[in-house]
Amino acid sequence: MSDVTTVNCPTCNKPVIWGEQSPYRPFCSKRCQLIDLGEWAAEEKRIPSSGDLSDTDGWSEEKEL
Ligand SMILES: [Zn+2]
């Protein structure tokens, strides 16, 4: 069975294989991930929130539950 799930990279819209070979999923590459993180961080600054949400475990998606 070669049932491959793909998603579209949120940054550049390229299809990304949802699997071990795509460590940056749903992004196609680290570059796209960083671009998106940058935008996200920029937005975050506009939203008043409690605490500092930057570089903590929130972004490491090693396991999905
Ligand atoms: Zn991309």
N, CA, C, O and the ligand as a Tripos MOL2 file, in Angstrom:
@<TRIPOS>MOLECULE
protein
  261   259    66     0     0
PROTEIN
NO_CHARGES

@<TRIPOS>ATOM
      1 N           0.8440   -1.1970    0.0000 N.3       1 MET1
      2 CA          0.0000    0.0000    0.0000 C.3       1 MET1
      3 C           0.8760    1.2410    0.0000 C.2       1 MET1
      4 O           1.7950    1.3860    0.8060 O.2       1 MET1
      5 N           0.5730    2.0920   -0.8920 N.am      2 SER2
      6 CA          1.3140    3.3540   -0.8940 C.3       2 SER2
      7 C           0.3100    4.4860   -0.7500 C.2       2 SER2
      8 O           0.0650    5.2620   -1.6740 O.2       2 SER2
      9 N          -0.2430    4.5440    0.4100 N.am      3 ASP3
     10 CA         -1.2350    5.5650    0.6730 C.3       3 ASP3
     11 C          -0.5330    6.7920    1.2380 C.2       3 ASP3
     12 O          -0.1990    6.8490    2.4220 O.2       3 ASP3
     13 N          -0.3210    7.7500    0.3840 N.am      4 VAL4
     14 CA          0.4620    8.9090    0.8080 C.3       4 VAL4
     15 C          -0.4580   10.0980    1.0350 C.2       4 VAL4
     16 O          -1.2350   10.4910    0.1650 O.2       4 VAL4
     17 N          -0.3470   10.6470    2.2080 N.am      5 THR5
     18 CA         -1.1060   11.8500    2.5060 C.3       5 THR5
     19 C          -0.2320   13.0660    2.2370 C.2       5 THR5
     20 O           0.9150   13.1380    2.6770 O.2       5 THR5
     21 N          -0.7850   13.9950    1.5240 N.am      6 THR6
     22 CA         -0.0260   15.2260    1.3140 C.3       6 THR6
     23 C          -0.8270   16.4160    1.8140 C.2       6 THR6
     24 O          -2.0580   16.4130    1.8240 O.2       6 THR6
     25 N          -0.0910   17.4220    2.2250 N.am      7 VAL7
     26 CA         -0.7200   18.6770    2.6260 C.3       7 VAL7
     27 C          -0.0470   19.7830    1.8220 C.2       7 VAL7
     28 O           1.0130   19.5700    1.2330 O.2       7 VAL7
     29 N          -0.6460   20.9290    1.7980 N.am      8 ASN8
     30 CA         -0.0260   22.0400    1.0920 C.3       8 ASN8
     31 C           0.7470   22.9040    2.0640 C.2       8 ASN8
     32 O           0.2520   23.2720    3.1300 O.2       8 ASN8
     33 N           1.9490   23.2140    1.6820 N.am      9 CYS9
     34 CA          2.7780   24.0800    2.5070 C.3       9 CYS9
     35 C           2.0590   25.4130    2.7150 C.2       9 CYS9
     36 O           1.6810   26.0610    1.7400 O.2       9 CYS9
     37 N           1.8660   25.8300    3.9570 N.am     10 PRO10
     38 CA          1.1400   27.0690    4.2210 C.3      10 PRO10
     39 C           1.8490   28.3000    3.6590 C.2      10 PRO10
     40 O           1.2280   29.3390    3.4340 O.2      10 PRO10
     41 N           3.1330   28.1710    3.4410 N.am     11 THR11
     42 CA          3.8930   29.3250    2.9630 C.3      11 THR11
     43 C           3.8950   29.4190    1.4460 C.2      11 THR11
     44 O           3.5830   30.4740    0.8930 O.2      11 THR11
     45 N           4.2380   28.3420    0.7720 N.am     12 CYS12
     46 CA          4.3740   28.4160   -0.6810 C.3      12 CYS12
     47 C           3.3660   27.5490   -1.4180 C.2      12 CYS12
     48 O           3.3270   27.5330   -2.6480 O.2      12 CYS12
     49 N           2.5500   26.8280   -0.6550 N.am     13 ASN13
     50 CA          1.4550   26.0540   -1.2450 C.3      13 ASN13
     51 C           1.8950   24.8300   -2.0340 C.2      13 ASN13
     52 O           1.1020   24.2550   -2.7800 O.2      13 ASN13
     53 N           3.1270   24.4330   -1.8810 N.am     14 LYS14
     54 CA          3.5650   23.2170   -2.5510 C.3      14 LYS14
     55 C           3.0510   22.0120   -1.7790 C.2      14 LYS14
     56 O           2.9020   22.0690   -0.5580 O.2      14 LYS14
     57 N           2.7800   20.9230   -2.4860 N.am     15 PRO15
     58 CA          2.3670   19.7050   -1.7820 C.3      15 PRO15
     59 C           3.5110   19.1340   -0.9590 C.2      15 PRO15
     60 O           4.6470   19.0410   -1.4230 O.2      15 PRO15
     61 N           3.1940   18.7600    0.2510 N.am     16 VAL16
     62 CA          4.2010   18.2100    1.1580 C.3      16 VAL16
     63 C           3.7180   16.8430    1.6230 C.2      16 VAL16
     64 O           2.5810   16.6950    2.0710 O.2      16 VAL16
     65 N           4.5770   15.8630    1.5150 N.am     17 ILE17
     66 CA          4.2080   14.5300    1.9860 C.3      17 ILE17
     67 C           4.1580   14.5180    3.5030 C.2      17 ILE17
     68 O           5.1070   14.9130    4.1800 O.2      17 ILE17
     69 N           3.0370   14.0570    4.0140 N.am     18 TRP18
     70 CA          2.8670   14.0150    5.4690 C.3      18 TRP18
     71 C           3.4820   12.7290    5.9850 C.2      18 TRP18
     72 O           2.8300   11.6880    6.0650 O.2      18 TRP18
     73 N           4.7530   12.8320    6.3320 N.am     19 GLY19
     74 CA          5.4210   11.6350    6.8140 C.3      19 GLY19
     75 C           6.8000   11.9620    7.3460 C.2      19 GLY19
     76 O           7.2020   13.1220    7.4330 O.2      19 GLY19
     77 N           7.5070   10.9090    7.6970 N.am     20 GLU20
     78 CA          8.8210   11.0760    8.3120 C.3      20 GLU20
     79 C           9.7940   11.8220    7.4190 C.2      20 GLU20
     80 O          10.7000   12.5060    7.8950 O.2      20 GLU20
     81 N           9.5970   11.6810    6.1300 N.am     21 GLN21
     82 CA         10.5390   12.3300    5.2170 C.3      21 GLN21
     83 C          10.3280   13.8380    5.1170 C.2      21 GLN21
     84 O          11.0850   14.5300    4.4360 O.2      21 GLN21
     85 N           9.3150   14.3380    5.7840 N.am     22 SER22
     86 CA          9.0570   15.7780    5.7710 C.3      22 SER22
     87 C           9.1000   16.3220    7.1920 C.2      22 SER22
     88 O           8.0630   16.5780    7.8030 O.2      22 SER22
     89 N          10.3020   16.4930    7.7050 N.am     23 PRO23
     90 CA         10.4250   16.9000    9.1120 C.3      23 PRO23
     91 C           9.8460   18.2800    9.3840 C.2      23 PRO23
     92 O           9.5980   18.6380   10.5360 O.2      23 PRO23
     93 N           9.6340   19.0450    8.3410 N.am     24 TYR24
     94 CA          9.1400   20.4090    8.5580 C.3      24 TYR24
     95 C           7.6650   20.5370    8.2570 C.2      24 TYR24
     96 O           7.1230   21.6410    8.2120 O.2      24 TYR24
     97 N           7.0220   19.4140    8.0540 N.am     25 ARG25
     98 CA          5.6020   19.4780    7.7360 C.3      25 ARG25
     99 C           4.8260   20.2600    8.7920 C.2      25 ARG25
    100 O           5.2050   20.1900    9.9610 O.2      25 ARG25
    101 N           3.8160   20.9660    8.4780 N.am     26 PRO26
    102 CA          3.2010   21.0100    7.1440 C.3      26 PRO26
    103 C           3.9540   21.8760    6.1370 C.2      26 PRO26
    104 O           3.4540   22.1470    5.0450 O.2      26 PRO26
    105 N           5.1490   22.3050    6.5080 N.am     27 PHE27
    106 CA          5.9280   23.1280    5.5720 C.3      27 PHE27
    107 C           6.7870   22.2270    4.7040 C.2      27 PHE27
    108 O           7.1370   21.1170    5.1040 O.2      27 PHE27
    109 N           7.1280   22.7090    3.5100 N.am     28 CYS28
    110 CA          7.9070   21.8890    2.5990 C.3      28 CYS28
    111 C           9.3810   21.9360    2.9680 C.2      28 CYS28
    112 O          10.1440   21.0450    2.5980 O.2      28 CYS28
    113 N           9.7780   22.9560    3.6860 N.am     29 SER29
    114 CA         11.1980   23.0990    3.9920 C.3      29 SER29
    115 C          11.3640   23.9580    5.2360 C.2      29 SER29
    116 O          10.4310   24.6110    5.7040 O.2      29 SER29
    117 N          12.5770   23.9320    5.7490 N.am     30 LYS30
    118 CA         12.8490   24.7380    6.9180 C.3      30 LYS30
    119 C          12.6540   26.2210    6.6100 C.2      30 LYS30
    120 O          12.2040   27.0040    7.4480 O.2      30 LYS30
    121 N          13.0030   26.5670    5.3990 N.am     31 ARG31
    122 CA         12.8770   27.9620    4.9980 C.3      31 ARG31
    123 C          11.4240   28.4410    5.1260 C.2      31 ARG31
    124 O          11.1440   29.4970    5.6920 O.2      31 ARG31
    125 N          10.5290   27.6430    4.5900 N.am     32 CYS32
    126 CA          9.1160   28.0090    4.6660 C.3      32 CYS32
    127 C           8.6450   28.0410    6.1140 C.2      32 CYS32
    128 O           7.8380   28.8870    6.4980 O.2      32 CYS32
    129 N           9.1480   27.1270    6.8990 N.am     33 GLN33
    130 CA          8.7500   27.1170    8.3020 C.3      33 GLN33
    131 C           9.2040   28.4020    8.9950 C.2      33 GLN33
    132 O           8.4610   29.0030    9.7710 O.2      33 GLN33
    133 N          10.4170   28.8000    8.7020 N.am     34 LEU34
    134 CA         10.9310   30.0080    9.3350 C.3      34 LEU34
    135 C          10.1670   31.2390    8.8800 C.2      34 LEU34
    136 O           9.9000   32.1490    9.6650 O.2      34 LEU34
    137 N           9.8240   31.2520    7.6060 N.am     35 ILE35
    138 CA          9.0430   32.3750    7.1010 C.3      35 ILE35
    139 C           7.7250   32.4620    7.8440 C.2      35 ILE35
    140 O           7.3010   33.5340    8.2770 O.2      35 ILE35
    141 N           7.0880   31.3110    7.9800 N.am     36 ASP36
    142 CA          5.7950   31.3200    8.6550 C.3      36 ASP36
    143 C           5.9350   31.6600   10.1300 C.2      36 ASP36
    144 O           5.1160   32.3910   10.6870 O.2      36 ASP36
    145 N           6.9550   31.1380   10.7470 N.am     37 LEU37
    146 CA          7.1810   31.4630   12.1550 C.3      37 LEU37
    147 C           7.4110   32.9510   12.3230 C.2      37 LEU37
    148 O           6.9520   33.5570   13.2910 O.2      37 LEU37
    149 N           8.1120   33.5260   11.3910 N.am     38 GLY38
    150 CA          8.3820   34.9600   11.4490 C.3      38 GLY38
    151 C           7.0950   35.7580   11.3860 C.2      38 GLY38
    152 O           6.9020   36.7140   12.1370 O.2      38 GLY38
    153 N           6.2180   35.3510   10.4820 N.am     39 GLU39
    154 CA          4.9490   36.0600   10.3730 C.3      39 GLU39
    155 C           4.1120   35.8520   11.6170 C.2      39 GLU39
    156 O           3.4600   36.7670   12.1210 O.2      39 GLU39
    157 N           4.1510   34.6370   12.0890 N.am     40 TRP40
    158 CA          3.3770   34.3150   13.2790 C.3      40 TRP40
    159 C           3.8720   35.1390   14.4580 C.2      40 TRP40
    160 O           3.0770   35.6800   15.2260 O.2      40 TRP40
    161 N           5.1810   35.2290   14.5950 N.am     41 ALA41
    162 CA          5.7500   35.9850   15.6970 C.3      41 ALA41
    163 C           5.3890   37.4530   15.5780 C.2      41 ALA41
    164 O           5.1420   38.1260   16.5780 O.2      41 ALA41
    165 N           5.3610   37.9410   14.3520 N.am     42 ALA42
    166 CA          5.0100   39.3350   14.1460 C.3      42 ALA42
    167 C           3.5670   39.5830   14.5670 C.2      42 ALA42
    168 O           3.2470   40.6080   15.1690 O.2      42 ALA42
    169 N           2.7160   38.6370   14.2440 N.am     43 GLU43
    170 CA          1.3260   38.7840   14.6550 C.3      43 GLU43
    171 C           1.1910   38.6990   16.1620 C.2      43 GLU43
    172 O           0.4120   39.4210   16.7850 O.2      43 GLU43
    173 N           1.9590   37.8120   16.7130 N.am     44 GLU44
    174 CA          1.8720   37.5820   18.1500 C.3      44 GLU44
    175 C           2.1700   38.8670   18.9270 C.2      44 GLU44
    176 O           1.6120   39.1110   19.9960 O.2      44 GLU44
    177 N           3.0510   39.6690   18.3690 N.am     45 LYS45
    178 CA          3.4130   40.8970   19.0700 C.3      45 LYS45
    179 C           2.2390   41.8750   19.1450 C.2      45 LYS45
    180 O           2.1600   42.7190   20.0370 O.2      45 LYS45
    181 N           1.3430   41.7330   18.1890 N.am     46 ARG46
    182 CA          0.2010   42.6430   18.2020 C.3      46 ARG46
    183 C          -0.8770   42.1850   19.1670 C.2      46 ARG46
    184 O          -1.7000   42.9800   19.6220 O.2      46 ARG46
    185 N          -0.8650   40.9150   19.4700 N.am     47 ILE47
    186 CA         -1.8920   40.3840   20.3610 C.3      47 ILE47
    187 C          -1.3560   40.3490   21.7900 C.2      47 ILE47
    188 O          -0.3870   39.6470   22.0790 O.2      47 ILE47
    189 N          -1.9790   41.0940   22.6630 N.am     48 PRO48
    190 CA         -1.5350   41.0440   24.0570 C.3      48 PRO48
    191 C          -1.8630   39.7000   24.6750 C.2      48 PRO48
    192 O          -3.0260   39.3030   24.7500 O.2      48 PRO48
    193 N          -0.8420   39.0180   25.1090 N.am     49 SER49
    194 CA         -1.0860   37.7230   25.7280 C.3      49 SER49
    195 C          -0.2520   37.6020   26.9850 C.2      49 SER49
    196 O           0.7250   38.3280   27.1680 O.2      49 SER49
    197 N          -0.6300   36.7080   27.8240 N.am     50 SER50
    198 CA          0.0950   36.5630   29.0700 C.3      50 SER50
    199 C           1.3260   35.7070   28.8570 C.2      50 SER50
    200 O           1.2730   34.6510   28.2260 O.2      50 SER50
    201 N           2.4110   36.1750   29.3870 N.am     51 GLY51
    202 CA          3.6330   35.3830   29.3190 C.3      51 GLY51
    203 C           4.3310   35.4900   27.9800 C.2      51 GLY51
    204 O           3.8590   36.1530   27.0570 O.2      51 GLY51
    205 N           5.4380   34.8380   27.9010 N.am     52 ASP52
    206 CA          6.2430   34.8570   26.6920 C.3      52 ASP52
    207 C           6.1270   33.5100   26.0000 C.2      52 ASP52
    208 O           6.6010   32.4960   26.5130 O.2      52 ASP52
    209 N           5.5050   33.5050   24.8520 N.am     53 LEU53
    210 CA          5.2500   32.2370   24.1770 C.3      53 LEU53
    211 C           6.3280   31.8670   23.1740 C.2      53 LEU53
    212 O           6.2420   30.8270   22.5210 O.2      53 LEU53
    213 N           7.3270   32.6990   23.0500 N.am     54 SER54
    214 CA          8.3400   32.4000   22.0410 C.3      54 SER54
    215 C           9.1180   31.1400   22.4250 C.2      54 SER54
    216 O           8.8500   30.4920   23.4370 O.2      54 SER54
    217 N          10.0590   30.8380   21.6020 N.am     55 ASP55
    218 CA         10.7890   29.5650   21.6290 C.3      55 ASP55
    219 C          10.6610   28.6280   22.8400 C.2      55 ASP55
    220 O          11.6480   28.3570   23.5250 O.2      55 ASP55
    221 N           9.4780   28.1530   23.0900 N.am     56 THR56
    222 CA          9.3260   27.0950   24.0800 C.3      56 THR56
    223 C           8.9210   25.8180   23.3570 C.2      56 THR56
    224 O           9.0620   25.7080   22.1390 O.2      56 THR56
    225 N           8.4330   24.8870   24.0980 N.am     57 ASP57
    226 CA          8.1180   23.5920   23.4910 C.3      57 ASP57
    227 C           6.9310   23.6330   22.5400 C.2      57 ASP57
    228 O           6.6690   22.6740   21.8140 O.2      57 ASP57
    229 N           6.2320   24.7320   22.5520 N.am     58 GLY58
    230 CA          5.0230   24.8030   21.7500 C.3      58 GLY58
    231 C           5.2280   24.4900   20.2940 C.2      58 GLY58
    232 O           4.2960   24.0500   19.6200 O.2      58 GLY58
    233 N           6.4190   24.7040   19.7940 N.am     59 TRP59
    234 CA          6.6150   24.5270   18.3670 C.3      59 TRP59
    235 C           7.2430   23.2010   17.9950 C.2      59 TRP59
    236 O           7.2830   22.8590   16.8140 O.2      59 TRP59
    237 N           7.7230   22.4610   18.9380 N.am     60 SER60
    238 CA          8.3170   21.1840   18.5630 C.3      60 SER60
    239 C           7.2440   20.1170   18.4850 C.2      60 SER60
    240 O           6.6490   19.7240   19.4890 O.2      60 SER60
    241 N           7.0180   19.6690   17.2910 N.am     61 GLU61
    242 CA          5.9580   18.7000   17.0940 C.3      61 GLU61
    243 C           6.5590   17.3350   16.8420 C.2      61 GLU61
    244 O           6.3810   16.7640   15.7660 O.2      61 GLU61
    245 N           7.2480   16.8220   17.7980 N.am     62 GLU62
    246 CA          7.8960   15.5480   17.5650 C.3      62 GLU62
    247 C           6.8910   14.4170   17.5420 C.2      62 GLU62
    248 O           7.0360   13.4490   16.7950 O.2      62 GLU62
    249 N           5.8920   14.5500   18.3530 N.am     63 LYS63
    250 CA          4.8880   13.5010   18.3880 C.3      63 LYS63
    251 C           3.5080   14.1180   18.2600 C.2      63 LYS63
    252 O           3.2150   15.1810   18.8090 O.2      63 LYS63
    253 N           2.7000   13.4320   17.5370 N.am     64 GLU64
    254 CA          1.3200   13.8690   17.4460 C.3      64 GLU64
    255 C           0.4720   12.9400   18.2540 C.2      64 GLU64
    256 O           0.6940   11.7290   18.2830 O.2      64 GLU64
    257 N          -0.4830   13.5040   18.8990 N.am     65 LEU65
    258 CA         -1.3700   12.6560   19.6840 C.3      65 LEU65
    259 C          -2.7450   12.6470   19.0470 C.2      65 LEU65
    260 O          -3.6550   11.9890   19.5510 O.2      65 LEU65
    261 ZN          6.9580   25.7830    1.2080 Zn       66 ZN66
@<TRIPOS>BOND
     1     1     2 1
     2     2     3 1
     3     3     4 2
     4     3     5 am
     5     5     6 1
     6     6     7 1
     7     7     8 2
     8     7     9 am
     9     9    10 1
    10    10    11 1
    11    11    12 2
    12    11    13 am
    13    13    14 1
    14    14    15 1
    15    15    16 2
    16    15    17 am
    17    17    18 1
    18    18    19 1
    19    19    20 2
    20    19    21 am
    21    21    22 1
    22    22    23 1
    23    23    24 2
    24    23    25 am
    25    25    26 1
    26    26    27 1
    27    27    28 2
    28    27    29 am
    29    29    30 1
    30    30    31 1
    31    31    32 2
    32    31    33 am
    33    33    34 1
    34    34    35 1
    35    35    36 2
    36    35    37 am
    37    37    38 1
    38    38    39 1
    39    39    40 2
    40    39    41 am
    41    41    42 1
    42    42    43 1
    43    43    44 2
    44    43    45 am
    45    45    46 1
    46    46    47 1
    47    47    48 2
    48    47    49 am
    49    49    50 1
    50    50    51 1
    51    51    52 2
    52    51    53 am
    53    53    54 1
    54    54    55 1
    55    55    56 2
    56    55    57 am
    57    57    58 1
    58    58    59 1
    59    59    60 2
    60    59    61 am
    61    61    62 1
    62    62    63 1
    63    63    64 2
    64    63    65 am
    65    65    66 1
    66    66    67 1
    67    67    68 2
    68    67    69 am
    69    69    70 1
    70    70    71 1
    71    71    72 2
    72    71    73 am
    73    73    74 1
    74    74    75 1
    75    75    76 2
    76    75    77 am
    77    77    78 1
    78    78    79 1
    79    79    80 2
    80    79    81 am
    81    81    82 1
    82    82    83 1
    83    83    84 2
    84    83    85 am
    85    85    86 1
    86    86    87 1
    87    87    88 2
    88    87    89 am
    89    89    90 1
    90    90    91 1
    91    91    92 2
    92    91    93 am
    93    93    94 1
    94    94    95 1
    95    95    96 2
    96    95    97 am
    97    97    98 1
    98    98    99 1
    99    99   100 2
   100    99   101 am
   101   101   102 1
   102   102   103 1
   103   103   104 2
   104   103   105 am
   105   105   106 1
   106   106   107 1
   107   107   108 2
   108   107   109 am
   109   109   110 1
   110   110   111 1
   111   111   112 2
   112   111   113 am
   113   113   114 1
   114   114   115 1
   115   115   116 2
   116   115   117 am
   117   117   118 1
   118   118   119 1
   119   119   120 2
   120   119   121 am
   121   121   122 1
   122   122   123 1
   123   123   124 2
   124   123   125 am
   125   125   126 1
   126   126   127 1
   127   127   128 2
   128   127   129 am
   129   129   130 1
   130   130   131 1
   131   131   132 2
   132   131   133 am
   133   133   134 1
   134   134   135 1
   135   135   136 2
   136   135   137 am
   137   137   138 1
   138   138   139 1
   139   139   140 2
   140   139   141 am
   141   141   142 1
   142   142   143 1
   143   143   144 2
   144   143   145 am
   145   145   146 1
   146   146   147 1
   147   147   148 2
   148   147   149 am
   149   149   150 1
   150   150   151 1
   151   151   152 2
   152   151   153 am
   153   153   154 1
   154   154   155 1
   155   155   156 2
   156   155   157 am
   157   157   158 1
   158   158   159 1
   159   159   160 2
   160   159   161 am
   161   161   162 1
   162   162   163 1
   163   163   164 2
   164   163   165 am
   165   165   166 1
   166   166   167 1
   167   167   168 2
   168   167   169 am
   169   169   170 1
   170   170   171 1
   171   171   172 2
   172   171   173 am
   173   173   174 1
   174   174   175 1
   175   175   176 2
   176   175   177 am
   177   177   178 1
   178   178   179 1
   179   179   180 2
   180   179   181 am
   181   181   182 1
   182   182   183 1
   183   183   184 2
   184   183   185 am
   185   185   186 1
   186   186   187 1
   187   187   188 2
   188   187   189 am
   189   189   190 1
   190   190   191 1
   191   191   192 2
   192   191   193 am
   193   193   194 1
   194   194   195 1
   195   195   196 2
   196   195   197 am
   197   197   198 1
   198   198   199 1
   199   199   200 2
   200   199   201 am
   201   201   202 1
   202   202   203 1
   203   203   204 2
   204   203   205 am
   205   205   206 1
   206   206   207 1
   207   207   208 2
   208   207   209 am
   209   209   210 1
   210   210   211 1
   211   211   212 2
   212   211   213 am
   213   213   214 1
   214   214   215 1
   215   215   216 2
   216   215   217 am
   217   217   218 1
   218   218   219 1
   219   219   220 2
   220   219   221 am
   221   221   222 1
   222   222   223 1
   223   223   224 2
   224   223   225 am
   225   225   226 1
   226   226   227 1
   227   227   228 2
   228   227   229 am
   229   229   230 1
   230   230   231 1
   231   231   232 2
   232   231   233 am
   233   233   234 1
   234   234   235 1
   235   235   236 2
   236   235   237 am
   237   237   238 1
   238   238   239 1
   239   239   240 2
   240   239   241 am
   241   241   242 1
   242   242   243 1
   243   243   244 2
   244   243   245 am
   245   245   246 1
   246   246   247 1
   247   247   248 2
   248   247   249 am
   249   249   250 1
   250   250   251 1
   251   251   252 2
   252   251   253 am
   253   253   254 1
   254   254   255 1
   255   255   256 2
   256   255   257 am
   257   257   258 1
   258   258   259 1
   259   259   260 2
@<TRIPOS>SUBSTRUCTURE
     1 MET1         2 RESIDUE 1 A MET
     2 SER2         6 RESIDUE 1 A SER
     3 ASP3        10 RESIDUE 1 A ASP
     4 VAL4        14 RESIDUE 1 A VAL
     5 THR5        18 RESIDUE 1 A THR
     6 THR6        22 RESIDUE 1 A THR
     7 VAL7        26 RESIDUE 1 A VAL
     8 ASN8        30 RESIDUE 1 A ASN
     9 CYS9        34 RESIDUE 1 A CYS
    10 PRO10       38 RESIDUE 1 A PRO
    11 THR11       42 RESIDUE 1 A THR
    12 CYS12       46 RESIDUE 1 A CYS
    13 ASN13       50 RESIDUE 1 A ASN
    14 LYS14       54 RESIDUE 1 A LYS
    15 PRO15       58 RESIDUE 1 A PRO
    16 VAL16       62 RESIDUE 1 A VAL
    17 ILE17       66 RESIDUE 1 A ILE
    18 TRP18       70 RESIDUE 1 A TRP
    19 GLY19       74 RESIDUE 1 A GLY
    20 GLU20       78 RESIDUE 1 A GLU
    21 GLN21       82 RESIDUE 1 A GLN
    22 SER22       86 RESIDUE 1 A SER
    23 PRO23       90 RESIDUE 1 A PRO
    24 TYR24       94 RESIDUE 1 A TYR
    25 ARG25       98 RESIDUE 1 A ARG
    26 PRO26      102 RESIDUE 1 A PRO
    27 PHE27      106 RESIDUE 1 A PHE
    28 CYS28      110 RESIDUE 1 A CYS
    29 SER29      114 RESIDUE 1 A SER
    30 LYS30      118 RESIDUE 1 A LYS
    31 ARG31      122 RESIDUE 1 A ARG
    32 CYS32      126 RESIDUE 1 A CYS
    33 GLN33      130 RESIDUE 1 A GLN
    34 LEU34      134 RESIDUE 1 A LEU
    35 ILE35      138 RESIDUE 1 A ILE
    36 ASP36      142 RESIDUE 1 A ASP
    37 LEU37      146 RESIDUE 1 A LEU
    38 GLY38      150 RESIDUE 1 A GLY
    39 GLU39      154 RESIDUE 1 A GLU
    40 TRP40      158 RESIDUE 1 A TRP
    41 ALA41      162 RESIDUE 1 A ALA
    42 ALA42      166 RESIDUE 1 A ALA
    43 GLU43      170 RESIDUE 1 A GLU
    44 GLU44      174 RESIDUE 1 A GLU
    45 LYS45      178 RESIDUE 1 A LYS
    46 ARG46      182 RESIDUE 1 A ARG
    47 ILE47      186 RESIDUE 1 A ILE
    48 PRO48      190 RESIDUE 1 A PRO
    49 SER49      194 RESIDUE 1 A SER
    50 SER50      198 RESIDUE 1 A SER
    51 GLY51      202 RESIDUE 1 A GLY
    52 ASP52      206 RESIDUE 1 A ASP
    53 LEU53      210 RESIDUE 1 A LEU
    54 SER54      214 RESIDUE 1 A SER
    55 ASP55      218 RESIDUE 1 A ASP
    56 THR56      222 RESIDUE 1 A THR
    57 ASP57      226 RESIDUE 1 A ASP
    58 GLY58      230 RESIDUE 1 A GLY
    59 TRP59      234 RESIDUE 1 A TRP
    60 SER60      238 RESIDUE 1 A SER
    61 GLU61      242 RESIDUE 1 A GLU
    62 GLU62      246 RESIDUE 1 A GLU
    63 LYS63      250 RESIDUE 1 A LYS
    64 GLU64      254 RESIDUE 1 A GLU
    65 LEU65      258 RESIDUE 1 A LEU
    66 ZN66       261 GROUP 0 **** ****
